[in-house]
Amino acid sequence: MDEKQVIQKFIVRKLYRKRMWLHKHTNINNLPKGLSNTLRVSKEVKKAIEELLKDKLLLSKPTHYGLEVSLNPKKREDIEDLIE
């Protein structure tokens, strides 16, 4: 498992535990919180988040104070497979 996959798994697991589905969302800047400092400052975090958005595992909601994200309920099976 490479660094990007570890980061993706961490982010999806974090949102899954907090039940961040569809209308319950969090700021995109909160996603790397909880990662080790070496992973948090790497460029892989941004790439991992962009890939999750591209794969539609995360839904984005633009607001006037920043981008908010939540899990996509239509991809629930894919999300649960990624976590395990």
BAKEDREN-312373 format. One line per field, with one value per residue (C-alpha): residue number from 0; residue in three letters; x, y, z. Coordinates in Angstrom, 3 decimals. Layout:
REM residues N
mardo <- c(NUM,...)
vodo <- c(ala,...)
x <- c(X,...)
y <- c(Y,...)
z <- c(Z,...)
REM end
This chain:
REM residues 84
mardo <- c(0,1,2,3,4,5,6,7,8,9,10,11,12,13,14,15,16,17,18,19,20,21,22,23,24,25,26,27,28,29,30,31,32,33,34,35,36,37,38,39,40,41,42,43,44,45,46,47,48,49,50,51,52,53,54,55,56,57,58,59,60,61,62,63,64,65,66,67,68,69,70,71,72,73,74,75,76,77,78,79,80,81,82,83)
vodo <- c(met,asp,glu,lys,gln,val,ile,gln,lys,phe,ile,val,arg,lys,leu,tyr,arg,lys,arg,met,trp,leu,his,lys,his,thr,asn,ile,asn,asn,leu,pro,lys,gly,leu,ser,asn,thr,leu,arg,val,ser,lys,glu,val,lys,lys,ala,ile,glu,glu,leu,leu,lys,asp,lys,leu,leu,leu,ser,lys,pro,thr,his,tyr,gly,leu,glu,val,ser,leu,asn,pro,lys,lys,arg,glu,asp,ile,glu,asp,leu,ile,glu)
x <- c(0.000,1.508,1.301,-1.650,-3.765,-2.992,-4.110,-7.295,-8.159,-7.579,-9.778,-12.641,-12.513,-12.562,-15.630,-17.327,-16.849,-18.271,-21.201,-20.514,-22.978,-24.528,-25.935,-23.614,-20.265,-16.950,-14.358,-11.762,-8.999,-10.093,-9.441,-5.664,-6.039,-5.068,-2.412,1.219,3.128,5.212,2.101,0.131,2.642,3.255,1.697,0.128,-2.724,-3.998,-3.621,-5.463,-8.375,-8.586,-8.647,-11.435,-13.442,-12.750,-13.852,-17.054,-16.412,-16.492,-19.058,-18.068,-20.164,-18.729,-19.556,-18.550,-16.076,-14.447,-15.034,-17.000,-16.960,-19.049,-19.288,-21.368,-24.183,-24.466,-20.916,-21.461,-20.284,-17.070,-16.411,-16.903,-14.582,-11.898,-12.130,-11.718)
y <- c(0.000,3.326,6.619,7.986,4.891,5.071,8.706,7.928,5.080,7.311,10.114,7.843,5.935,9.229,10.513,7.101,6.988,10.498,9.604,12.410,11.337,13.698,16.709,16.431,17.779,19.100,21.566,20.131,21.553,19.259,16.056,15.723,16.380,13.231,12.156,12.086,15.314,13.732,12.679,15.844,18.207,16.058,16.881,13.425,14.616,17.048,14.456,11.838,14.192,15.213,11.564,10.762,13.674,12.534,8.981,10.439,8.802,12.297,14.924,18.594,21.535,24.979,27.603,31.230,30.217,27.272,23.839,21.310,17.546,14.529,10.862,9.832,7.483,6.085,4.711,3.138,-0.334,1.053,3.085,0.080,-1.993,0.703,0.813,-2.942)
z <- c(0.000,-1.000,0.875,-1.102,-0.439,3.291,3.348,1.399,3.725,6.766,5.402,4.372,7.669,9.608,7.753,8.018,11.801,12.159,9.866,7.406,4.720,2.130,4.047,7.023,5.870,7.126,5.894,3.530,5.746,8.602,6.661,7.268,11.001,12.865,10.366,11.423,10.778,8.033,6.094,6.837,5.223,2.149,-1.217,-1.257,0.996,-1.621,-4.382,-2.301,-1.628,-5.289,-6.344,-3.860,-5.267,-8.840,-8.019,-6.503,-3.118,-1.637,-2.513,-2.484,-1.413,-2.146,0.475,0.909,3.640,1.817,0.363,2.421,1.774,2.757,1.823,-1.179,-0.067,-3.613,-3.280,0.141,-0.926,-2.456,0.689,2.966,0.751,0.954,4.746,5.194)
REM end
